[in-house]
């Protein structure tokens, strides 16, 4: 799953997005509410909040390596 905004894109591995425990963890970790849980508990990316990302890395710390990517669209697609 990937969502793009003007400055930031967030990409979450499909298997990770389906993990309800990880979805809850990401939802709780993000200070600007980029992540939410759908009614079935899976992860949703809140597109209108993407450019609020402060590059804090809390979502990266809360997830297994490679499950979440924060892509800086303004920096030729560099990732955190």
Protein Blocks (a to p, Z undefined) as FASTA:
>chain_A
ZZddfkbccdddfklmmmmklmmmmmmmpmnlpaccdfkopacddfklmmmpgolommmm
mpcehkaccddfkngopaZZ
